[in-house]
Amino acid sequence: MTKIQIKKMAMSFAILAFAILAFGSVLTGSRMTTAFIRGMEAAFVFGALAWSIGTLMMEKGKAPEEVEEEAEAEASKGGQLDETV
């Protein structure tokens, strides 16, 4: 995972949590202000959770540069085998 993918994932979790909690609160009878505050809290908590988990996953895996170098090495393996005459 790259840093951009982690940020996108965290934002999508945050927006989804906000929407579910805010609209759910309004539908169950709370006021708009309360629903907005609950939605913001949920967006912060779930967005931060997704961001921290994604960052931990990136640290445990290989750096993106190492993965690209390995992919290039794998792609060049056996390239000369097709050149037999």
N, CA, C and O atoms as a GROMACS GRO file, in nm:
protein
  340
    1MET      N    1   0.084  -0.118   0.000
    1MET     CA    2   0.000   0.000   0.000
    1MET      C    3   0.088   0.124   0.000
    1MET      O    4   0.191   0.129   0.068
    2THR      N    5   0.047   0.221  -0.076
    2THR     CA    6   0.119   0.347  -0.074
    2THR      C    7   0.052   0.443   0.023
    2THR      O    8  -0.058   0.417   0.073
    3LYS      N    9   0.120   0.554   0.048
    3LYS     CA   10   0.064   0.652   0.142
    3LYS      C   11  -0.066   0.711   0.089
    3LYS      O   12  -0.157   0.740   0.167
    4ILE      N   13  -0.074   0.730  -0.041
    4ILE     CA   14  -0.196   0.787  -0.101
    4ILE      C   15  -0.312   0.690  -0.086
    4ILE      O   16  -0.424   0.732  -0.056
    5GLN      N   17  -0.288   0.561  -0.107
    5GLN     CA   18  -0.395   0.462  -0.092
    5GLN      C   19  -0.444   0.458   0.053
    5GLN      O   20  -0.564   0.442   0.077
    6ILE      N   21  -0.353   0.471   0.147
    6ILE     CA   22  -0.392   0.470   0.288
    6ILE      C   23  -0.478   0.592   0.319
    6ILE      O   24  -0.578   0.580   0.390
    7LYS      N   25  -0.440   0.709   0.268
    7LYS     CA   26  -0.520   0.830   0.292
    7LYS      C   27  -0.658   0.818   0.229
    7LYS      O   28  -0.757   0.858   0.290
    8LYS      N   29  -0.665   0.762   0.109
    8LYS     CA   30  -0.795   0.744   0.043
    8LYS      C   31  -0.883   0.647   0.121
    8LYS      O   32  -1.003   0.669   0.136
    9MET      N   33  -0.823   0.539   0.171
    9MET     CA   34  -0.899   0.442   0.249
    9MET      C   35  -0.951   0.505   0.378
    9MET      O   36  -1.066   0.484   0.416
   10ALA      N   37  -0.866   0.583   0.445
   10ALA     CA   38  -0.908   0.647   0.570
   10ALA      C   39  -1.020   0.748   0.544
   10ALA      O   40  -1.114   0.755   0.622
   11MET      N   41  -1.010   0.824   0.437
   11MET     CA   42  -1.115   0.921   0.405
   11MET      C   43  -1.246   0.851   0.371
   11MET      O   44  -1.354   0.899   0.409
   12SER      N   45  -1.239   0.740   0.300
   12SER     CA   46  -1.363   0.670   0.266
   12SER      C   47  -1.428   0.611   0.391
   12SER      O   48  -1.551   0.614   0.404
   13PHE      N   49  -1.349   0.558   0.482
   13PHE     CA   50  -1.404   0.509   0.609
   13PHE      C   51  -1.466   0.623   0.688
   13PHE      O   52  -1.574   0.608   0.745
   14ALA      N   53  -1.399   0.738   0.690
   14ALA     CA   54  -1.450   0.852   0.766
   14ALA      C   55  -1.581   0.903   0.708
   14ALA      O   56  -1.675   0.930   0.783
   15ILE      N   57  -1.589   0.916   0.578
   15ILE     CA   58  -1.711   0.965   0.514
   15ILE      C   59  -1.827   0.867   0.533
   15ILE      O   60  -1.940   0.907   0.559
   16LEU      N   61  -1.796   0.738   0.520
   16LEU     CA   62  -1.900   0.637   0.541
   16LEU      C   63  -1.950   0.639   0.685
   16LEU      O   64  -2.071   0.631   0.708
   17ALA      N   65  -1.860   0.650   0.780
   17ALA     CA   66  -1.901   0.654   0.922
   17ALA      C   67  -1.984   0.778   0.950
   17ALA      O   68  -2.084   0.771   1.022
   18PHE      N   69  -1.943   0.893   0.894
   18PHE     CA   70  -2.020   1.016   0.914
   18PHE      C   71  -2.160   1.000   0.858
   18PHE      O   72  -2.257   1.033   0.925
   19ALA      N   73  -2.170   0.951   0.736
   19ALA     CA   74  -2.301   0.938   0.671
   19ALA      C   75  -2.393   0.844   0.749
   19ALA      O   76  -2.509   0.877   0.774
   20ILE      N   77  -2.341   0.730   0.787
   20ILE     CA   78  -2.425   0.633   0.858
   20ILE      C   79  -2.472   0.689   0.991
   20ILE      O   80  -2.590   0.680   1.025
   21LEU      N   81  -2.379   0.746   1.068
   21LEU     CA   82  -2.416   0.793   1.201
   21LEU      C   83  -2.502   0.920   1.195
   21LEU      O   84  -2.598   0.932   1.272
   22ALA      N   85  -2.471   1.012   1.107
   22ALA     CA   86  -2.549   1.136   1.100
   22ALA      C   87  -2.691   1.109   1.051
   22ALA      O   88  -2.787   1.155   1.112
   23PHE      N   89  -2.704   1.036   0.942
   23PHE     CA   90  -2.837   1.010   0.890
   23PHE      C   91  -2.915   0.917   0.981
   23PHE      O   92  -3.036   0.932   0.998
   24GLY      N   93  -2.846   0.821   1.040
   24GLY     CA   94  -2.914   0.733   1.135
   24GLY      C   95  -2.964   0.807   1.257
   24GLY      O   96  -3.073   0.778   1.308
   25SER      N   97  -2.886   0.903   1.304
   25SER     CA   98  -2.929   0.982   1.420
   25SER      C   99  -3.050   1.068   1.387
   25SER      O  100  -3.142   1.080   1.467
   26VAL      N  101  -3.049   1.129   1.270
   26VAL     CA  102  -3.163   1.213   1.229
   26VAL      C  103  -3.288   1.128   1.213
   26VAL      O  104  -3.397   1.168   1.254
   27LEU      N  105  -3.272   1.012   1.152
   27LEU     CA  106  -3.388   0.925   1.131
   27LEU      C  107  -3.447   0.873   1.262
   27LEU      O  108  -3.566   0.845   1.270
   28THR      N  109  -3.365   0.860   1.364
   28THR     CA  110  -3.416   0.812   1.493
   28THR      C  111  -3.462   0.924   1.583
   28THR      O  112  -3.504   0.899   1.696
   29GLY      N  113  -3.456   1.049   1.536
   29GLY     CA  114  -3.519   1.156   1.609
   29GLY      C  115  -3.427   1.256   1.677
   29GLY      O  116  -3.476   1.340   1.752
   30SER      N  117  -3.299   1.250   1.656
   30SER     CA  118  -3.213   1.350   1.720
   30SER      C  119  -3.211   1.479   1.637
   30SER      O  120  -3.252   1.479   1.520
   31ARG      N  121  -3.165   1.584   1.696
   31ARG     CA  122  -3.159   1.712   1.625
   31ARG      C  123  -3.041   1.713   1.530
   31ARG      O  124  -2.948   1.634   1.542
   32MET      N  125  -3.046   1.805   1.434
   32MET     CA  126  -2.942   1.814   1.332
   32MET      C  127  -2.805   1.843   1.393
   32MET      O  128  -2.704   1.787   1.350
   33THR      N  129  -2.800   1.929   1.493
   33THR     CA  130  -2.672   1.964   1.556
   33THR      C  131  -2.611   1.841   1.623
   33THR      O  132  -2.492   1.814   1.609
   34THR      N  133  -2.692   1.769   1.696
   34THR     CA  134  -2.644   1.649   1.764
   34THR      C  135  -2.600   1.544   1.663
   34THR      O  136  -2.497   1.478   1.682
   35ALA      N  137  -2.678   1.527   1.558
   35ALA     CA  138  -2.643   1.429   1.455
   35ALA      C  139  -2.511   1.466   1.387
   35ALA      O  140  -2.429   1.379   1.359
   36PHE      N  141  -2.492   1.596   1.360
   36PHE     CA  142  -2.368   1.640   1.297
   36PHE      C  143  -2.248   1.614   1.388
   36PHE      O  144  -2.144   1.569   1.342
   37ILE      N  145  -2.263   1.643   1.517
   37ILE     CA  146  -2.153   1.621   1.612
   37ILE      C  147  -2.122   1.472   1.623
   37ILE      O  148  -2.005   1.434   1.624
   38ARG      N  149  -2.223   1.388   1.630
   38ARG     CA  150  -2.201   1.243   1.635
   38ARG      C  151  -2.131   1.194   1.508
   38ARG      O  152  -2.041   1.111   1.513
   39GLY      N  153  -2.175   1.246   1.396
   39GLY     CA  154  -2.113   1.206   1.269
   39GLY      C  155  -1.967   1.247   1.261
   39GLY      O  156  -1.884   1.170   1.213
   40MET      N  157  -1.935   1.367   1.309
   40MET     CA  158  -1.796   1.413   1.308
   40MET      C  159  -1.709   1.327   1.401
   40MET      O  160  -1.595   1.294   1.367
   41GLU      N  161  -1.763   1.292   1.516
   41GLU     CA  162  -1.689   1.205   1.608
   41GLU      C  163  -1.662   1.069   1.544
   41GLU      O  164  -1.551   1.017   1.554
   42ALA      N  165  -1.763   1.013   1.480
   42ALA     CA  166  -1.745   0.883   1.415
   42ALA      C  167  -1.645   0.893   1.300
   42ALA      O  168  -1.562   0.804   1.282
   43ALA      N  169  -1.653   1.002   1.223
   43ALA     CA  170  -1.558   1.020   1.113
   43ALA      C  171  -1.415   1.028   1.165
   43ALA      O  172  -1.324   0.969   1.107
   44PHE      N  173  -1.396   1.101   1.274
   44PHE     CA  174  -1.262   1.113   1.331
   44PHE      C  175  -1.212   0.979   1.382
   44PHE      O  176  -1.098   0.940   1.354
   45VAL      N  177  -1.295   0.908   1.457
   45VAL     CA  178  -1.252   0.781   1.518
   45VAL      C  179  -1.223   0.676   1.410
   45VAL      O  180  -1.116   0.616   1.410
   46PHE      N  181  -1.317   0.655   1.318
   46PHE     CA  182  -1.298   0.550   1.219
   46PHE      C  183  -1.194   0.589   1.114
   46PHE      O  184  -1.122   0.502   1.064
   47GLY      N  185  -1.185   0.716   1.079
   47GLY     CA  186  -1.080   0.759   0.988
   47GLY      C  187  -0.942   0.742   1.048
   47GLY      O  188  -0.850   0.695   0.980
   48ALA      N  189  -0.927   0.779   1.174
   48ALA     CA  190  -0.798   0.763   1.241
   48ALA      C  191  -0.763   0.615   1.257
   48ALA      O  192  -0.647   0.577   1.244
   49LEU      N  193  -0.862   0.533   1.286
   49LEU     CA  194  -0.839   0.390   1.299
   49LEU      C  195  -0.792   0.328   1.167
   49LEU      O  196  -0.697   0.251   1.165
   50ALA      N  197  -0.859   0.364   1.058
   50ALA     CA  198  -0.820   0.311   0.927
   50ALA      C  199  -0.681   0.360   0.888
   50ALA      O  200  -0.602   0.285   0.831
   51TRP      N  201  -0.652   0.486   0.917
   51TRP     CA  202  -0.522   0.542   0.883
   51TRP      C  203  -0.411   0.472   0.962
   51TRP      O  204  -0.306   0.439   0.907
   52SER      N  205  -0.433   0.450   1.091
   52SER     CA  206  -0.329   0.387   1.172
   52SER      C  207  -0.308   0.241   1.132
   52SER      O  208  -0.194   0.195   1.129
   53ILE      N  209  -0.414   0.169   1.102
   53ILE     CA  210  -0.400   0.030   1.060
   53ILE      C  211  -0.328   0.023   0.925
   53ILE      O  212  -0.241  -0.062   0.905
   54GLY      N  213  -0.364   0.112   0.834
   54GLY     CA  214  -0.296   0.115   0.704
   54GLY      C  215  -0.149   0.149   0.717
   54GLY      O  216  -0.065   0.092   0.646
   55THR      N  217  -0.116   0.242   0.806
   55THR     CA  218   0.024   0.278   0.827
   55THR      C  219   0.101   0.161   0.886
   55THR      O  220   0.215   0.135   0.846
   56LEU      N  221   0.041   0.090   0.980
   56LEU     CA  222   0.107  -0.027   1.038
   56LEU      C  223   0.127  -0.136   0.933
   56LEU      O  224   0.231  -0.202   0.932
   57MET      N  225   0.030  -0.155   0.846
   57MET     CA  226   0.044  -0.255   0.740
   57MET      C  227   0.155  -0.218   0.645
   57MET      O  228   0.228  -0.305   0.598
   58MET      N  229   0.170  -0.089   0.615
   58MET     CA  230   0.275  -0.045   0.524
   58MET      C  231   0.412  -0.063   0.587
   58MET      O  232   0.507  -0.100   0.518
   59GLU      N  233   0.424  -0.039   0.718
   59GLU     CA  234   0.552  -0.055   0.784
   59GLU      C  235   0.594  -0.200   0.792
   59GLU      O  236   0.713  -0.231   0.783
   60LYS      N  237   0.499  -0.292   0.809
   60LYS     CA  238   0.534  -0.433   0.818
   60LYS      C  239   0.570  -0.490   0.681
   60LYS      O  240   0.651  -0.582   0.672
   61GLY      N  241   0.512  -0.437   0.576
   61GLY     CA  242   0.543  -0.483   0.442
   61GLY      C  243   0.670  -0.417   0.392
   61GLY      O  244   0.739  -0.346   0.465
   62LYS      N  245   0.699  -0.442   0.266
   62LYS     CA  246   0.817  -0.383   0.207
   62LYS      C  247   0.786  -0.242   0.160
   62LYS      O  248   0.670  -0.207   0.135
   63ALA      N  249   0.890  -0.163   0.147
   63ALA     CA  250   0.874  -0.028   0.094
   63ALA      C  251   0.835  -0.038  -0.053
   63ALA      O  252   0.876  -0.133  -0.121
   64PRO      N  253   0.757   0.056  -0.104
   64PRO     CA  254   0.713   0.049  -0.245
   64PRO      C  255   0.829   0.044  -0.344
   64PRO      O  256   0.816  -0.018  -0.450
   65GLU      N  257   0.942   0.107  -0.313
   65GLU     CA  258   1.055   0.106  -0.404
   65GLU      C  259   1.113  -0.035  -0.417
   65GLU      O  260   1.151  -0.077  -0.526
   66GLU      N  261   1.118  -0.109  -0.305
   66GLU     CA  262   1.170  -0.245  -0.308
   66GLU      C  263   1.080  -0.337  -0.390
   66GLU      O  264   1.129  -0.424  -0.462
   67VAL      N  265   0.952  -0.317  -0.379
   67VAL     CA  266   0.857  -0.400  -0.453
   67VAL      C  267   0.872  -0.376  -0.602
   67VAL      O  268   0.867  -0.470  -0.681
   68GLU      N  269   0.889  -0.250  -0.643
   68GLU     CA  270   0.905  -0.218  -0.785
   68GLU      C  271   1.034  -0.278  -0.840
   68GLU      O  272   1.035  -0.329  -0.952
   69GLU      N  273   1.143  -0.273  -0.762
   69GLU     CA  274   1.269  -0.330  -0.808
   69GLU      C  275   1.257  -0.480  -0.826
   69GLU      O  276   1.309  -0.535  -0.924
   70GLU      N  277   1.190  -0.548  -0.734
   70GLU     CA  278   1.171  -0.692  -0.746
   70GLU      C  279   1.084  -0.727  -0.866
   70GLU      O  280   1.110  -0.826  -0.934
   71ALA      N  281   0.983  -0.645  -0.894
   71ALA     CA  282   0.896  -0.671  -1.009
   71ALA      C  283   0.973  -0.656  -1.139
   71ALA      O  284   0.954  -0.734  -1.233
   72GLU      N  285   1.062  -0.557  -1.146
   72GLU     CA  286   1.143  -0.539  -1.266
   72GLU      C  287   1.240  -0.656  -1.284
   72GLU      O  288   1.261  -0.702  -1.396
   73ALA      N  289   1.298  -0.704  -1.175
   73ALA     CA  290   1.390  -0.817  -1.183
   73ALA      C  291   1.317  -0.943  -1.229
   73ALA      O  292   1.370  -1.020  -1.309
   74GLU      N  293   1.196  -0.964  -1.178
   74GLU     CA  294   1.116  -1.080  -1.218
   74GLU      C  295   1.077  -1.072  -1.365
   74GLU      O  296   1.075  -1.173  -1.435
   75ALA      N  297   1.047  -0.952  -1.412
   75ALA     CA  298   1.006  -0.935  -1.552
   75ALA      C  299   1.121  -0.963  -1.647
   75ALA      O  300   1.099  -1.012  -1.758
   76SER      N  301   1.243  -0.932  -1.606
   76SER     CA  302   1.356  -0.952  -1.696
   76SER      C  303   1.410  -1.094  -1.691
   76SER      O  304   1.492  -1.130  -1.775
   77LYS      N  305   1.366  -1.176  -1.596
   77LYS     CA  306   1.410  -1.315  -1.588
   77LYS      C  307   1.360  -1.394  -1.708
   77LYS      O  308   1.242  -1.386  -1.743
   78GLY      N  309   1.447  -1.466  -1.768
   78GLY     CA  310   1.408  -1.554  -1.877
   78GLY      C  311   1.383  -1.484  -2.008
   78GLY      O  312   1.337  -1.548  -2.103
   79GLY      N  313   1.410  -1.355  -2.016
   79GLY     CA  314   1.389  -1.282  -2.141
   79GLY      C  315   1.477  -1.331  -2.254
   79GLY      O  316   1.437  -1.326  -2.371
   80GLN      N  317   1.596  -1.376  -2.222
   80GLN     CA  318   1.688  -1.420  -2.326
   80GLN      C  319   1.658  -1.561  -2.375
   80GLN      O  320   1.714  -1.605  -2.475
   81LEU      N  321   1.570  -1.632  -2.305
   81LEU     CA  322   1.540  -1.770  -2.345
   81LEU      C  323   1.464  -1.778  -2.477
   81LEU      O  324   1.474  -1.878  -2.548
   82ASP      N  325   1.389  -1.677  -2.509
   82ASP     CA  326   1.311  -1.677  -2.633
   82ASP      C  327   1.396  -1.645  -2.755
   82ASP      O  328   1.346  -1.651  -2.867
   83GLU      N  329   1.520  -1.611  -2.738
   83GLU     CA  330   1.604  -1.569  -2.849
   83GLU      C  331   1.688  -1.683  -2.905
   83GLU      O  332   1.793  -1.657  -2.964
   84THR      N  333   1.647  -1.807  -2.887
   84THR     CA  334   1.722  -1.919  -2.940
   84THR      C  335   1.700  -1.929  -3.090
   84THR      O  336   1.591  -1.901  -3.140
   85VAL      N  337   1.802  -1.969  -3.160
   85VAL     CA  338   1.793  -1.975  -3.307
   85VAL      C  339   1.795  -2.118  -3.354
   85VAL      O  340   1.789  -2.143  -3.474
   0.00000   0.00000   0.00000
